[in-house]
């Protein structure tokens, strides 16, 4: 039996590298960390670098404040008379003006006269009809009196016949008691009395009926006269309306038709200006039409005068992209104003208290109300913001700002949408 050789473990052995010490590892990692920190610092410093430089005197800078904000709009206008009635023609005809535009007039003074031959002829015809009706009524009254006398005569005759029949019956009664007359004659006397009584009663009813008939006819004629009188009175009023008089004391405005021209009924003739009271007529941009309401406060500057008032009327239509509004003055010194005097007005739309605000500038439009540039250590840094109410002088800031910050409020187009801009 041969002996078995035993295999060695040389094939299972592997060489192990010596383990480095912890101190040597730290010597290698510290330079790497330091390098990373330097790179991060350089990158941070490079973020604050601005490629665009703008002179500081070319931009406007304002400070964010906290306070009350009044939303208002500016408007131009002129002084107009509060009462400037326009006079119209009541009838067709030819007009003759008696006053020139610009002349002073008194209430009730004759300004113009319209000649209307057709209206005058109609008035005269209707007046003649009225006179004829009045004459017929008087003639009918005389005839009624005559008929009344006839009826009274018939009644009186019937009354006399009745009295005679009664006396005759009395004599017949005495005679028949004495046996002087026959019974037949007595009956005849009774029949005559009965007939006389019937005739008298009939005459009374006939006279009463005649009186009622005459009264009715007279009343009917009076109604015809009254109706015709109303027609004549209306024509007389129209004739008087041909004289155009001043409704107020003031100044004659403009002729709206030519002198000696033919006018139609309802046509405008002229205007009269009441100089005792004025109002302001403003022209407001169409974009603010929805914001205007009667009763809003208005501050007006007319020459050297500072006046206050309220909106009294807003026109419902838009003309030339503008809305007309009337302002009624609240000050008594508005009497020193003049017709058509130019003015500027500030309409108070809304008042807000304790809000962040900044003076209004071109940055609102150029930044779209979403972007602003804040001044930080000589640089203008871009930031997102949200703007609110706009007034003539101020802009409300809803978010993106703190009190005391300084913003660029001039046009931002020169900044070319850069994140940072150096201001020298």
Residue pairs with C-beta under 8 A, 6 or more apart in sequence:
48 379
48 420
49 420
50 379
50 418
50 419
50 420
50 421
50 422
51 418
52 415
52 416
52 418
52 421
52 422
53 421
53 422
53 423
53 424
54 380
54 414
54 415
54 421
54 422
54 423
54 424
55 423
55 424
56 423
56 424
58 410
58 414
59 380
59 408
59 410
59 414
59 423
60 361
60 408
60 409
60 410
61 375
61 406
61 407
61 408
61 409
62 358
62 359
62 361
62 406
62 407
62 409
63 358
63 404
63 405
63 406
63 407
64 356
64 357
64 358
64 397
64 401
64 402
64 403
64 404
64 405
64 406
64 407
65 356
65 357
65 358
65 403
66 354
66 355
66 356
66 357
66 403
67 354
67 355
67 357
68 351
68 352
68 353
68 354
68 355
69 351
69 352
69 355
69 357
69 389
69 391
69 394
69 396
70 348
70 350
70 351
70 352
70 391
70 394
71 348
71 349
71 350
71 351
71 352
71 389
71 390
71 391
72 346
72 347
72 348
72 349
72 391
72 392
73 284
73 285
73 288
73 291
73 346
73 347
73 349
73 392
74 344
74 345
74 346
74 347
74 392
75 282
75 283
75 284
75 285
75 325
75 344
75 345
75 346
75 347
76 282
76 283
76 342
76 343
76 344
76 345
77 280
77 281
77 282
77 283
77 327
77 342
77 343
77 344
77 345
78 280
78 281
78 340
78 341
78 342
78 343
79 278
79 279
79 280
79 281
79 302
79 337
79 338
79 339
79 340
79 341
79 343
80 278
80 279
80 280
80 281
80 326
80 339
80 340
81 250
81 273
81 274
81 275
81 277
81 278
81 279
81 339
82 274
82 277
82 278
82 279
82 328
83 248
83 274
83 277
84 253
84 271
84 272
84 273
84 274
85 247
85 248
85 271
85 272
85 274
86 256
86 268
86 269
86 270
86 271
87 111
87 244
87 247
87 268
87 269
87 270
87 271
87 272
88 266
88 267
88 268
88 269
89 95
89 114
89 263
89 264
89 265
89 266
89 267
89 269
90 114
90 238
90 241
90 242
90 265
91 114
91 116
91 119
91 238
91 241
91 242
91 265
92 116
92 118
92 262
92 263
92 264
92 265
93 114
93 115
93 116
93 117
93 118
93 119
93 242
93 262
93 263
94 114
94 115
94 116
94 260
94 261
94 262
94 263
95 112
95 113
95 114
95 115
95 257
95 259
95 260
95 261
95 262
95 263
95 269
96 112
96 113
96 114
96 115
96 259
96 260
97 111
97 112
97 255
97 259
97 270
98 110
98 111
98 112
98 113
99 105
99 109
99 111
99 112
99 252
100 252
101 252
101 253
101 254
101 255
101 270
102 251
102 252
103 251
103 252
104 250
104 251
104 252
105 111
105 246
105 249
105 250
105 251
105 252
105 272
106 246
106 249
107 246
107 247
107 248
107 249
108 245
108 246
109 245
109 246
110 243
110 244
110 245
111 244
111 245
111 246
111 252
111 270
111 272
112 243
112 244
112 269
112 270
113 242
113 243
113 244
114 242
114 243
114 244
114 263
115 242
116 239
116 242
119 235
119 238
119 239
119 242
120 239
122 235
123 232
123 235
123 236
123 238
123 239
126 228
126 231
126 232
126 235
127 232
129 228
130 225
130 228
130 229
130 231
130 232
133 221
133 224
133 225
133 228
134 225
136 221
137 218
137 221
137 222
137 224
137 225
140 217
140 218
140 221
141 218
144 214
144 217
144 218
147 210
147 214
148 210
148 211
148 214
151 203
151 206
151 207
151 210
151 211
152 207
154 203
154 206
154 207
155 200
155 203
155 204
155 206
155 207
157 203
158 196
158 199
158 200
158 202
158 203
158 204
159 200
159 203
161 196
161 199
161 200
162 193
162 196
162 197
162 199
162 200
164 196
165 189
165 192
165 193
165 195
165 196
165 197
166 193
166 196
168 189
168 192
168 193
169 189
169 190
169 192
169 193
171 189
172 181
172 185
172 186
172 189
172 190
173 186
175 181
175 185
175 186
176 183
176 185
176 186
244 269
244 270
246 252
246 272
247 272
248 272
248 274
248 276
249 274
249 276
250 272
250 273
250 274
250 275
250 276
251 272
251 273
251 275
251 339
252 270
252 271
252 272
252 273
253 270
253 271
253 272
253 273
254 270
254 271
255 269
255 270
256 268
256 269
256 270
256 271
257 263
257 267
257 268
257 269
263 269
273 339
275 339
276 335
278 329
278 334
278 335
278 337
278 339
279 312
279 326
279 327
279 328
279 329
280 298
280 300
280 302
280 309
280 326
280 327
280 329
280 343
280 345
281 324
281 325
281 326
281 327
282 298
282 324
282 325
282 326
282 327
282 345
282 347
283 322
283 323
283 324
284 292
284 322
284 323
284 324
284 325
284 347
285 321
285 322
285 323
286 318
286 321
286 322
286 323
288 323
288 347
288 349
289 314
289 318
289 323
291 349
292 311
292 314
292 323
292 325
292 347
293 311
293 314
294 310
294 311
294 312
294 313
294 314
295 310
295 311
296 310
296 311
296 347
296 348
296 349
297 308
297 309
297 310
297 347
297 348
298 308
298 309
298 310
298 311
298 327
298 345
298 346
298 347
298 348
299 306
299 307
299 308
299 345
299 346
299 348
300 306
300 307
300 308
300 309
300 327
300 329
300 343
300 344
300 345
300 346
301 307
301 343
301 344
301 345
302 337
302 341
302 342
302 343
303 341
305 333
305 336
305 337
307 329
307 330
307 331
307 333
307 334
308 329
308 330
308 331
309 327
309 328
309 329
309 330
309 331
310 327
310 328
310 330
311 325
311 326
311 327
311 328
311 347
312 326
312 327
312 328
313 325
313 326
314 323
314 324
314 325
314 326
315 323
315 324
315 325
325 347
327 345
346 392
350 389
352 389
352 396
355 388
355 396
355 397
356 396
356 397
356 398
356 401
356 402
356 403
357 394
357 395
357 396
357 397
358 394
358 395
358 397
358 401
358 407
358 409
359 393
359 394
359 395
359 409
360 390
360 391
360 392
360 393
360 394
360 395
360 409
361 395
361 409
361 410
362 409
362 410
362 411
362 412
363 372
363 373
363 407
363 408
363 409
363 410
363 411
363 412
364 387
364 390
364 395
366 411
366 412
366 413
367 412
369 385
369 386
369 387
370 384
370 385
370 386
370 387
371 382
371 383
371 384
371 385
371 412
372 382
372 383
372 385
372 400
372 401
372 407
372 408
373 380
373 381
373 382
373 383
373 407
373 408
373 412
373 415
373 421
374 380
374 381
374 383
374 401
374 405
374 406
374 407
374 408
375 381
375 405
375 406
375 407
375 408
375 423
378 422
378 423
378 424
379 420
379 421
379 422
379 423
380 408
380 415
380 420
380 421
380 423
381 419
381 420
382 415
382 417
382 418
382 419
382 420
383 400
384 400
385 397
385 399
385 400
385 401
386 397
386 398
386 399
386 400
387 395
387 396
387 397
387 398
388 395
388 396
388 397
388 398
389 395
389 396
390 396
401 407
408 415
415 421
